[in-house]
Amino acid sequence: MKILAPTITLITGFALGWVAHPSSSDKDHNFRDLNQSSESKNRLKEFTKANRAFDSVTDKIDLNHPSKIDFSQLQGKDVAALLEKLANMGGFSGLTYEQKKLGDDLLKHWFSMDPDGAIKWADSRENRADRSHLLVVLAEEVSIENFDEGLSLVRKYLQGEKFTLPVSFLSKAASLSAEKFIEVSQLATTPGNSNDAWSSSFNFPQDFDFTWAAQELMKLEKSVEGTDIRLGARANNFLESWTKADPESAYNWLTNGGEINRQGMTDFVKGLTSIRTPDEVGKFLAEQFEHSPENQESQSYSNIQAALRSNPSSQLLEQFLGNVGGDRTQHIAGILRETTPWGEGRATPRLVVESLPEAERLAILKEPEVQKVLRIDRIRSLVTESLLALDHTPEEIGKIID
């Protein structure tokens, strides 16, 4: 055992010497490690500096009181952070209008820089309502440049989901063709879906096939019966536009049981006033009234109101009253009853009052049928204004309107 001791000592000494005295190549290696460590520190400093700058950009934005933002200073990560903050405020459905608009604009800005990144982020939302909303925003943005690509995005990511179809999709589709209009209308036919086109008017091209589109809309109506789907895709000027383009086919379709909303004939009359003379419209309304069931009398008076709102013509009213059968006073009361106290509807009482012979005007307004209507506040106020405009004194008016 003693013989081995020097050997062990020699080996140990060599090992220690090797550790203590590295070769030149090892020196270079260790220097590189030290240098890399310095680079890492520098990169960390730069990263920290960048993050602080990022924080200063995003922290200056008050999401509770959105103001004008210089989007040119925002990078993708900035936008993502701001959108996350908005999402964490209770979801996009719980935001104020200004906050939701800010979120939409931020997402569009991100899409302009990195389309795939923006779509991927929106698609990854766990909140399904937020996901649908954000993807619809992106689809709408895409459709500005390429309508078909926008529709493809909707089909790819939202087919079978609940979402609200933007009015811009329907408006654009209507301007292209009946086929495209129906194609877009079908995208929202999932329970819980809707679109925001109920109060919108679309521009339909001259060659738009209204008859085919109406038939397809009726099929869609039947396909969603019993669900909570709202098919506002038909637009509030569909029948009116159809009437202007082809009144005969619109009327035939309407009177043969085809109706895509409850005020079909009213919309038809609105369209008719723009392509027919007041005399023609007045006579048409009188004929329609004669053939209407008694239980639809109120709707018939609404149609007259619609015509007078579209064309406030005393001639139109006189043609109706002169050609319709029945009690003139009852018709006066019926027309006044359907008066709408806003927009063009405010002119109707003036036309009605002016149509009455001056010598008989106050006596007719005192008739029991008319007096029932004058008890309605909005009607009483408008008739009073009309009588004052015709130079009747407050004393005279007070005798018939208390």
C-alpha positions as CSV (number, residue, x, y, z in Angstrom):
1,M,0.0,0.0,0.0
2,K,2.9,2.3,0.7
3,I,4.2,1.7,-2.8
4,L,1.1,3.3,-4.2
5,A,1.2,6.5,-2.2
6,P,3.6,8.4,-4.4
7,T,1.7,7.5,-7.5
8,I,-1.6,8.7,-6.0
9,T,0.1,11.9,-4.9
10,L,1.5,12.4,-8.4
11,I,-1.9,11.9,-10.0
12,T,-3.5,14.2,-7.5
13,G,-0.9,16.8,-8.1
14,F,-1.3,16.5,-11.9
15,A,-5.1,16.9,-11.6
16,L,-4.8,19.9,-9.4
17,G,-2.2,21.4,-11.7
18,W,-4.5,20.9,-14.7
19,V,-7.3,22.7,-12.9
20,A,-5.1,25.5,-11.8
21,H,-3.3,25.9,-15.1
22,P,-5.7,25.6,-18.0
23,S,-4.5,25.5,-21.6
24,S,-4.7,28.5,-24.0
25,S,-7.7,27.0,-25.8
26,D,-9.5,26.6,-22.5
27,K,-8.7,30.3,-21.7
28,D,-10.4,31.3,-25.0
29,H,-13.4,29.2,-24.2
30,N,-13.9,30.7,-20.7
31,F,-13.4,34.2,-22.1
32,R,-16.2,33.5,-24.6
33,D,-18.5,32.3,-21.8
34,L,-17.8,35.5,-19.9
35,N,-18.3,37.6,-23.0
36,Q,-21.6,35.8,-23.7
37,S,-22.7,36.5,-20.1
38,S,-22.1,40.2,-20.7
39,E,-24.1,40.1,-23.9
40,S,-26.9,38.4,-22.1
41,K,-26.9,41.1,-19.5
42,N,-27.0,43.7,-22.2
43,R,-29.9,42.0,-23.9
44,L,-31.7,41.8,-20.6
45,K,-31.2,45.5,-20.1
46,E,-32.5,46.2,-23.6
47,F,-35.5,43.9,-23.0
48,T,-36.2,45.5,-19.7
49,K,-35.9,49.0,-21.2
50,A,-38.3,48.0,-24.1
51,N,-40.8,46.6,-21.6
52,R,-40.7,49.7,-19.6
53,A,-41.3,51.8,-22.7
54,F,-44.1,49.4,-23.7
55,D,-45.6,49.7,-20.2
56,S,-45.4,53.5,-20.4
57,V,-47.3,53.4,-23.7
58,T,-50.1,51.2,-22.6
59,D,-50.3,52.6,-19.1
60,K,-51.0,56.1,-20.5
61,I,-54.1,54.8,-22.1
62,D,-57.2,55.1,-19.9
63,L,-59.5,52.3,-21.0
64,N,-62.3,53.7,-18.8
65,H,-62.2,56.9,-20.8
66,P,-60.9,56.1,-24.2
67,S,-59.4,59.0,-26.1
68,K,-57.6,59.4,-29.4
69,I,-54.6,57.1,-29.6
70,D,-51.7,57.3,-31.9
71,F,-51.8,53.8,-33.2
72,S,-48.6,54.2,-35.1
73,Q,-46.7,53.9,-31.8
74,L,-48.3,50.6,-31.0
75,Q,-46.8,47.2,-31.9
76,G,-48.5,43.9,-32.0
77,K,-47.7,43.1,-28.3
78,D,-49.0,46.5,-27.3
79,V,-52.3,45.9,-29.0
80,A,-52.5,42.4,-27.5
81,A,-51.9,43.7,-24.0
82,L,-54.6,46.5,-24.4
83,L,-57.1,44.0,-25.8
84,E,-56.4,41.6,-22.9
85,K,-57.1,44.5,-20.5
86,L,-60.4,45.2,-22.3
87,A,-61.4,41.6,-22.2
88,N,-60.6,41.4,-18.5
89,M,-63.0,44.2,-17.8
90,G,-65.9,41.8,-18.1
91,G,-65.8,40.7,-21.7
92,F,-66.4,42.8,-24.8
93,S,-70.2,42.6,-24.4
94,G,-69.9,44.4,-21.1
95,L,-67.9,47.4,-22.4
96,T,-69.2,50.8,-23.1
97,Y,-69.7,51.8,-26.7
98,E,-66.4,53.9,-26.7
99,Q,-64.5,51.0,-25.1
100,K,-65.9,48.4,-27.6
101,K,-65.1,50.7,-30.5
102,L,-61.5,51.1,-29.1
103,G,-61.2,47.3,-29.0
104,D,-62.4,47.0,-32.6
105,D,-60.1,49.7,-33.8
106,L,-57.1,48.1,-32.0
107,L,-57.9,44.7,-33.5
108,K,-58.1,46.2,-37.0
109,H,-54.8,48.0,-36.5
110,W,-53.2,44.7,-35.4
111,F,-54.7,43.0,-38.4
112,S,-53.1,45.6,-40.7
113,M,-49.7,44.8,-39.3
114,D,-50.1,41.0,-38.7
115,P,-53.3,39.5,-40.1
116,D,-52.4,35.9,-39.0
117,G,-51.5,37.1,-35.5
118,A,-54.7,39.0,-35.0
119,I,-56.9,36.2,-36.3
120,K,-55.1,33.6,-34.1
121,W,-55.5,35.8,-31.0
122,A,-59.2,36.4,-31.7
123,D,-59.8,32.7,-32.4
124,S,-58.1,31.8,-29.1
125,R,-60.5,33.6,-26.9
126,E,-62.2,31.3,-24.3
127,N,-65.2,33.6,-24.0
128,R,-67.2,32.5,-27.0
129,A,-69.2,35.7,-27.2
130,D,-65.9,37.7,-27.3
131,R,-64.5,35.3,-29.9
132,S,-67.5,35.6,-32.2
133,H,-67.5,39.4,-31.9
134,L,-63.8,39.8,-32.6
135,L,-63.8,37.4,-35.5
136,V,-66.8,39.2,-37.1
137,V,-64.9,42.5,-36.7
138,L,-62.0,40.9,-38.6
139,A,-64.2,39.4,-41.2
140,E,-65.8,42.8,-41.8
141,E,-62.4,44.4,-42.2
142,V,-61.3,41.7,-44.7
143,S,-64.5,42.1,-46.7
144,I,-63.8,45.8,-47.4
145,E,-61.0,44.7,-49.8
146,N,-62.3,41.2,-50.7
147,F,-65.9,40.5,-49.9
148,D,-65.7,36.7,-50.7
149,E,-62.6,36.4,-48.4
150,G,-64.6,38.0,-45.6
151,L,-67.4,35.5,-46.1
152,S,-64.9,32.7,-46.1
153,L,-63.5,33.8,-42.8
154,V,-67.0,33.8,-41.3
155,R,-67.6,30.3,-42.6
156,K,-64.3,29.0,-41.4
157,Y,-64.4,30.3,-37.9
158,L,-68.1,31.0,-37.1
159,Q,-70.2,28.4,-38.8
160,G,-72.4,26.9,-36.1
161,E,-71.5,29.6,-33.6
162,K,-73.7,32.4,-32.2
163,F,-72.8,35.8,-33.7
164,T,-74.4,39.0,-35.0
165,L,-73.9,39.6,-38.7
166,P,-72.9,43.2,-39.5
167,V,-75.2,45.2,-41.6
168,S,-72.3,46.0,-43.9
169,F,-72.2,42.4,-45.1
170,L,-75.9,42.4,-46.0
171,S,-75.7,45.9,-47.6
172,K,-72.7,44.8,-49.8
173,A,-74.4,41.5,-50.7
174,A,-77.7,43.3,-51.7
175,S,-75.7,45.6,-54.0
176,L,-74.2,42.6,-55.8
177,S,-77.0,40.1,-56.5
178,A,-80.0,38.2,-55.1
179,E,-77.9,35.1,-54.9
180,K,-75.2,36.8,-52.8
181,F,-77.9,38.4,-50.6
182,I,-79.5,35.1,-49.8
183,E,-76.1,33.5,-49.3
184,V,-75.2,36.0,-46.7
185,S,-78.7,35.8,-45.1
186,Q,-78.1,32.1,-44.6
187,L,-75.0,32.7,-42.5
188,A,-76.9,33.8,-39.5
189,T,-79.4,30.9,-39.5
190,T,-78.1,29.4,-36.2
191,P,-80.3,29.5,-33.0
192,G,-79.4,32.6,-31.1
193,N,-78.0,34.4,-34.1
194,S,-79.3,37.7,-35.5
195,N,-78.1,40.6,-37.6
196,D,-78.3,44.3,-37.2
197,A,-80.1,45.1,-40.4
198,W,-83.6,45.7,-39.0
199,S,-83.6,49.4,-39.5
200,S,-81.4,49.4,-42.6
201,S,-82.3,50.2,-46.2
202,F,-80.2,48.6,-48.9
203,N,-79.5,49.6,-52.5
204,F,-80.6,46.8,-54.8
205,P,-79.2,46.7,-58.4
206,Q,-81.6,46.9,-61.4
207,D,-81.2,43.2,-62.2
208,F,-81.9,42.1,-58.7
209,D,-84.2,39.0,-58.8
210,F,-86.7,40.1,-56.1
211,T,-89.1,37.2,-56.8
212,W,-86.5,34.5,-56.3
213,A,-85.0,36.3,-53.2
214,A,-88.5,36.6,-51.6
215,Q,-89.1,32.9,-52.1
216,E,-85.8,32.0,-50.6
217,L,-86.4,34.4,-47.6
218,M,-89.7,32.6,-47.0
219,K,-87.9,29.3,-46.9
220,L,-85.4,30.7,-44.4
221,E,-88.4,32.0,-42.3
222,K,-89.9,28.5,-42.2
223,S,-86.5,26.9,-41.5
224,V,-86.1,28.9,-38.3
225,E,-89.6,28.7,-37.0
226,G,-89.6,27.8,-33.3
227,T,-86.1,29.2,-32.8
228,D,-84.9,32.6,-31.6
229,I,-83.3,33.5,-34.9
230,R,-84.3,36.9,-36.3
231,L,-84.1,37.3,-40.1
232,G,-83.7,41.1,-40.4
233,A,-81.7,40.3,-43.5
234,R,-84.8,41.0,-45.5
235,A,-84.2,44.7,-44.9
236,N,-86.9,47.3,-44.2
237,N,-87.1,48.5,-47.8
238,F,-87.2,45.1,-49.6
239,L,-90.8,45.3,-50.7
240,E,-90.6,49.0,-51.3
241,S,-87.6,48.6,-53.6
242,W,-89.3,45.6,-55.3
243,T,-92.4,47.7,-55.9
244,K,-90.4,50.5,-57.5
245,A,-88.7,48.0,-59.8
246,D,-91.7,45.9,-60.7
247,P,-95.0,46.8,-59.0
248,E,-97.1,44.1,-60.7
249,S,-95.0,41.2,-59.6
250,A,-94.6,42.6,-56.1
251,Y,-98.3,43.1,-55.8
252,N,-99.1,39.6,-57.2
253,W,-96.7,38.0,-54.8
254,L,-97.9,40.0,-51.8
255,T,-101.6,39.3,-52.5
256,N,-101.1,35.6,-53.0
257,G,-99.9,34.9,-49.5
258,G,-96.3,36.0,-49.9
259,E,-95.3,38.3,-47.0
260,I,-91.9,38.6,-45.4
261,N,-93.0,41.1,-42.7
262,R,-96.2,42.3,-41.1
263,Q,-96.4,45.5,-43.0
264,G,-96.1,44.1,-46.5
265,M,-98.9,46.2,-48.0
266,T,-97.7,49.3,-46.2
267,D,-94.2,48.9,-47.8
268,F,-95.8,48.3,-51.2
269,V,-97.8,51.5,-50.9
270,K,-94.6,53.5,-50.0
271,G,-93.0,52.2,-53.1
272,L,-96.0,52.9,-55.2
273,T,-96.2,56.6,-54.3
274,S,-92.8,57.1,-55.9
275,I,-93.8,55.7,-59.3
276,R,-97.5,56.6,-59.6
277,T,-99.4,59.9,-59.5
278,P,-101.3,61.0,-56.3
279,D,-104.6,60.4,-58.2
280,E,-103.6,56.9,-59.1
281,V,-102.4,56.1,-55.5
282,G,-105.5,57.6,-54.0
283,K,-107.8,55.5,-56.2
284,F,-105.8,52.4,-55.6
285,L,-106.1,52.8,-51.8
286,A,-109.8,53.4,-52.1
287,E,-110.2,50.2,-54.1
288,Q,-108.0,48.3,-51.6
289,F,-110.1,49.6,-48.7
290,E,-113.3,48.4,-50.4
291,H,-111.9,44.8,-50.7
292,S,-110.3,44.6,-47.3
293,P,-111.9,42.5,-44.5
294,E,-113.5,44.6,-41.7
295,N,-111.0,43.2,-39.2
296,Q,-108.2,44.8,-41.3
297,E,-109.6,48.3,-41.3
298,S,-106.9,49.6,-39.1
299,Q,-104.2,48.3,-41.4
300,S,-106.0,49.9,-44.4
301,Y,-105.8,53.3,-42.6
302,S,-102.1,52.6,-41.9
303,N,-101.6,52.1,-45.6
304,I,-103.1,55.5,-46.3
305,Q,-100.9,57.0,-43.6
306,A,-97.8,55.4,-45.3
307,A,-98.8,56.9,-48.6
308,L,-99.3,60.4,-47.1
309,R,-96.0,60.1,-45.3
310,S,-94.2,59.3,-48.5
311,N,-96.1,61.9,-50.5
312,P,-98.0,64.4,-48.3
313,S,-100.5,65.3,-51.1
314,S,-103.9,66.7,-50.5
315,Q,-104.8,65.4,-53.9
316,L,-104.0,61.9,-52.9
317,L,-106.2,62.2,-49.8
318,E,-109.0,63.7,-51.8
319,Q,-108.9,60.9,-54.3
320,F,-109.2,58.4,-51.5
321,L,-112.0,60.1,-49.7
322,G,-113.8,60.8,-53.0
323,N,-113.7,57.2,-54.2
324,V,-114.0,55.1,-51.1
325,G,-117.5,54.1,-49.9
326,G,-118.8,54.5,-46.4
327,D,-119.0,57.3,-43.9
328,R,-116.5,60.1,-44.7
329,T,-116.4,61.2,-41.1
330,Q,-115.5,57.6,-40.0
331,H,-112.6,57.6,-42.6
332,I,-111.4,61.0,-41.2
333,A,-111.3,59.5,-37.7
334,G,-109.6,56.3,-38.9
335,I,-106.8,58.2,-40.7
336,L,-106.2,60.5,-37.8
337,R,-106.1,57.5,-35.4
338,E,-103.2,56.0,-37.3
339,T,-101.2,59.3,-37.2
340,T,-97.5,58.9,-36.2
341,P,-96.3,62.0,-34.2
342,W,-92.8,62.1,-35.8
343,G,-91.2,62.9,-39.1
344,E,-93.5,63.2,-42.1
345,G,-96.4,61.7,-40.1
346,R,-96.9,65.0,-38.4
347,A,-98.2,66.5,-41.7
348,T,-101.1,64.1,-41.9
349,P,-103.5,65.9,-39.5
350,R,-102.9,69.2,-41.3
351,L,-103.9,67.5,-44.6
352,V,-106.9,65.9,-43.1
353,V,-108.1,69.1,-41.4
354,E,-107.5,71.1,-44.6
355,S,-109.5,68.6,-46.7
356,L,-112.6,69.4,-44.6
357,P,-114.9,72.1,-46.1
358,E,-114.2,75.2,-44.0
359,A,-117.9,75.8,-43.2
360,E,-118.2,72.2,-42.0
361,R,-114.7,71.7,-40.5
362,L,-115.5,72.3,-36.8
363,A,-118.8,70.5,-37.0
364,I,-117.1,67.4,-38.4
365,L,-114.4,67.5,-35.8
366,K,-117.2,67.5,-33.1
367,E,-118.6,64.2,-34.4
368,P,-118.5,61.4,-31.8
369,E,-116.2,59.2,-33.9
370,V,-113.7,62.0,-34.3
371,Q,-114.0,63.1,-30.7
372,K,-112.8,59.6,-29.6
373,V,-109.7,60.1,-31.5
374,L,-109.1,63.6,-30.3
375,R,-108.8,62.3,-26.8
376,I,-105.5,60.8,-27.8
377,D,-102.9,63.3,-26.6
378,R,-100.6,63.1,-29.7
379,I,-103.6,63.5,-32.1
380,R,-105.2,66.3,-30.1
381,S,-101.9,68.3,-30.1
382,L,-101.3,67.9,-33.8
383,V,-104.9,68.8,-34.7
384,T,-104.8,71.9,-32.5
385,E,-101.6,73.0,-34.3
386,S,-103.3,72.5,-37.6
387,L,-106.4,74.5,-36.7
388,L,-104.3,77.4,-35.4
389,A,-102.3,77.3,-38.6
390,L,-105.6,77.7,-40.5
391,D,-106.5,80.8,-38.4
392,H,-109.0,79.3,-36.1
393,T,-109.2,81.1,-32.8
394,P,-108.3,79.4,-29.5
395,E,-112.0,80.0,-28.5
396,E,-113.2,78.0,-31.5
397,I,-110.7,75.3,-31.0
398,G,-111.6,75.1,-27.3
399,K,-115.2,74.3,-28.1
400,I,-114.2,71.1,-29.9
401,I,-111.0,70.2,-28.1
402,D,-111.0,70.4,-24.4
